[in-house]
Amino acid sequence: MMWDVTMERCRQLKTRTKSKELVMIAVILGLCLGWAEIASALEAQILLDFKSAVSDGSGELANWSPADPTPCNWTGVRCSSGVVTELNLKDMNVSGTVPIGLGGLKNLTSLDFGNTSLQGPVPTDLLNCTNLVYLNLSNTYMEGPLPEGISNLKLLRTLDFSYSSFSGPLPASLGELISLEILNLALANFSGSLPSSLGNLLTLKEIFLGVANFTPAPIPEWFGNFTELEVLKLNSMNFTASPLPSWLEKMPKLRIVDLSYCNLVESIPSFLGLLGNLETLFLKHNTLGGTIPEIFENLTRLSSLDLSENNLIGSIPKSLTSATNLNTIQLYSNTLSGELPADLGNLKRLAQIDVAMNNLSGAIPASVSNLTNLIRLHLYDNNFEGQIPPGIAVITGLTEFVVFANQFTGEVPQELGTNCILERFDVSTNSLSGNVPPNLCSGQALRELIFFNNNFTGPVPAAYGNCQSLERVRFEGNKLSGTVPEGLWGLPLVEIISIQENNLEGIMSSSIGAALNLGELKIQNNKLSGRLPPDLGNITSIHRIDASGNNFHGVIPPELSRLNNLDTLNLAGNSFNGSIPSELGKCSNLIQLNLSRNELEGVIPAELGLLVDLNVLDVSHNHLSGNLPSELSSLRFTNLNVSYNNLSGIVPTDLQQVASIAGNANLCISKDKCPVASTPADRRLIDNSRMIWAVVGTFTAAVIIFVLGSCCICRKYKLFSRPWRQKQLGSDSWHITSFHRMLIQEDEFSDLNEDDVIGMGGSGKVYKILLGNGQTVAVKKLISLRKEGYQLDSGFKAEVETLGNIRHRNIVKLLCCCSNSNSNLLVYEFMTNGSVGDILHSTKGGTLDWSLRLRIALGTAQGLEYLHHDCDPPITHRDIKSNNILLDCDYQAHVADFGLAKVLEYATGDLESMSHIAGSHGYIAPEYAYTLKVGQKGDVYSFGIVLLELITGKQPTDPSFSEGVDLVKWVNIGLQSKEGINSILDPRVGSPAPYNMDSFLGVGILCTSKLPMQRPSMREVVKMLKEVAPNIEL
């Protein structure tokens, strides 16, 4: 009994104890759940505070609401055990300054703000998130230095601050992130020296430091500590001349090596062949020499190889074809010789091969037909020979076949294009013959049909008249016959038709009026006939027409007067009759007009005197009559030829030094030497011999008077008409060249007055000078940094002559150059309305309405397009800015100071020290910080800044901007605001924003892309602007 009672008490006690434990557990659990709710509420409030501090342009954070107390369901938020562990806003349309407060998310392991418009420094409390493993602030507008406290994030494995505005030196404490596996600081603005403490990051697998602004130094040896490294991208680092580092041999796990633009010297080491895991090897644009070693047998995983733009010599290694995984081979712009490997076809995965601009020879291997994945084949500018193998035609993926400037012979495979969708076909400047392949555009994607300077015969295949994708058609300099396919004249996208120097017949189709993008029409020296269709007048984009040396007849269409962009019209050597249309005086940008060797009658229209830019007028060998119009006297001709007509009267005084007047019996240079007019009946009574003597006598007298008159005039004036003449001015010898006919007094520029200075810049001072003949010019006195005893060399002369021979309606004319041992003077035409910058950034900015701004943009773009794409060699401006875009009396844009950087290099005798002249603050492309070599894409970036100026009215580094903000950044921030595009529009343009402003802005943003490869060419820019404003007339 006692036992039973005892046991019962024990059971009761146990039950009571268990109940107490359950109560205790319940209390603790309740407290925990309460704290979890409190923690969740705190984290929710932190995120809501963040949301209120930034701008959510697309409403992607709409469900971040106080109504939902649990943030774990919010967009971009992930939780673990009820607490926030990940915040991912990548690619979202959020902007504004990142506020203090995120450091309260103590359990955060991943923070990703990549590709947003967030800005400001790294919040200091963020460094309290010591559980962070992943931190991505790339492609943002965040700025400032990397904080020393970064070392708090000991667990961090990925740190990505690339494509951002962070700046300043890297803190040494960065080397304390001993768990770091991925470090990406590429395309940021960090400076100073690379801290050696980075060598402590022994777990590093991927490092990206490319395109930075670090202090020049040799490649650090401590990189060799990264024995676990798989990705090494140091492209465009500002290293001093260094060989490829030997520590690469210690990194057997390397998959990607990019040391392009790293100032590498010496040769390519053979130990690279030991890196058996290598997939990508980029050593582009260095100064590597010697031969390419036989290293490829072991590189079986290699897919991309780029050794272009070096000084490599010798042959292509035979072992290259052992790397059977190769997809891309770039060896262009070296001095390689020998032949392509015979077994090139072994590379079955090869998609791109570019060996252009070398000294390679031999034939294209027949095995190339095995390259079934080939997309681009670039062999241009070599010494290849033989026939193009038929197997090329069976490659189904081929889009670009570019083999110009070689010695290929025979026929192009007629099936080429049947099995693939070609986009580019360029076999120009070879010795190819036979018929033109008819199927190159079977895929309706062909943009470039180029085969000039060959020996092709037969007709132009009719299929190309239906190739709507064509943009460039060039097959001049062949032996083609037959008619031009009718549709070829009117292709909607075509920009250039250059088919001169053939035996083509037939008429020019009226469909040419549909070629609304056509810029150049060159059809000279063929056997074309018929009348010029009036529809030519529809092509307002065209700037050059050369139809000389054909059999055209009929009248010259007056509709040509609608071609406001036309700068060259050459109809010489045809059978045009009737009169010269007076309407041609409306072609306001005409520079050269040649109507010689036709059957034209009537008078020379006085309206031609309205063509203020006309330099060349040749109407010789026609049947023109009447006087030489005095209206032409105001023009500055380099060539005025009216010889062999029936002109009469007195040559205007201002034209006597310019005009060629032979063969006009009744045209004379003074009244007392002119023959007495006679009636038609009297003229019929003149004996033939008497007529001959009269003509000879008149001509001889004219010549004598001309010579004597010239001598008299030259006593007072110096006629600058021959290149690099010398005249004595005191004891100093002047070197003079003139590109436009000018009469200048000897002392015109001897004493430039500082009161006449109208501009100053990095290249020198600009003076406004009124010449004795009444003409106002702008004289640029180049900076003088010559070393003692330096003599002007042919380089300076050649550069100046190149600039002086440029003729384009949107480029300021260089009239002449005067140079002696003390001064270099460049004399330009004067622009009445000054620069775009002067007007835009002053109280006069309101005079530039939206249509004017569009016209300025398009005019400037066309000037740059000409420099980049139509000059030979191409000219890079290197200092595009709104102050170098000048406006004439009609507010037409003219690009100024083009090519001056190179001229100054020669003028100063120091080709190194002048390399700093590559742009102005706020306009310089980002890549200049690491390459010091700015090309055409640098001009595109600067032009993009000008576009943004025209839209916003702001300067590139406007005083109203906060620290660290430039125009590009300010525009992007504004676009993320609630007002959007209206927040950045210059208020003087008016509100709301013009209908096409967003497209115009899109061009500006594209031009100012950080990466050069993402920017369009100026030809593409012109095309885009014409689409934005199709009705703008220049």
Buried (B, 14 or more C-beta within 10 A) or exposed (E): EEEEEEEEEEEEEEEEEEEEEEEEEEEEEEEEEEEEEEBBBBBBBBBBBBBEBBBBBEEBBEBBEEEEEBBBEBBBBBBEEBBBBBBBBEEBBBBBBBBBBBBBBBBBBBBBBBBBBBBBBBBEBBBBBEBBBBBBBBBBBBBBBBBEBBBBBEBBBBBBBBBBBBBEBBBBBBBBBBEBBBBBBBBBBBBEEBBEBBBBBEBBBBBBBBBBBBEEEEBBEBBBBBEBBBBBBBBBBBBEEBBBBEBBBBBBBBBBBBBBBBBBBBBBBEBBBBBEBBBBBBBBBBEBBBBBBEBBBBBBBBBBBBBBBBBBBBBBBEBBBBBBBBBBBBBBBBBBBBBBBBBBBBBEBBBBBBBBBBEBBBBBBBBBBBBBBBBBBBBBBBEBBBBBBBBBBBBEBBBBBBBBBBBBBEBBBBBBBBBBBBBBBBBBBBEBBBBBBBBBBBBEBBBBBBBBBBEBBBBBBBBBBBBBBBBBBBBBBBEBBBBBBBBBBBBEBBBBBBBBBBEBBBBBBBBBBBBBBBBBBBBBBBEBBBBBBBBBBBBBBBBBBBBBBBEBBEBBBBBBBBBBBBBBBBBBBBBBBBBBBBBBBBBBBBBBBBBBBBEBBBBBBBBBBBBBBBBBBBBBBBEBBBBBBBBBBEBBBBBBBBBBBBBBBBBBEBBBBBBBBBBBBBBBBBEEBBEEEEEEEEEEEEEEEEEEEEBEEBBEBBEEBBEEBEEEBEEEBBBBBEBBBEEEBEEEEBBBBBBBBBBBEBEBBEEBEEEEEBBEBBBBBBBBBEBEEEBEBBBBBBBEEBEEEEEBEEBBBEBBBBBBEBBBBBBBBBBBBBBBBEBBBBBBBBBEBBBBBBBBBEEEBBEBEBEBBBBBBBBBBBBBBBBBBBBEEEBBBBBBBBBBBBBBEEBBBBBBBBBBBBBBBBBBBBEEEBEEBBBBEBBBBBBBBBBEEBBBBBBBBBBBBBBBBBBBBBBBEBEEBEEBBBBBBBBBBBBBBEEBBBBBBBEBBEEEBBEBBEBBBEBBBBBBBBEBEEBBBBBBBBBBBBEBBEEBEB
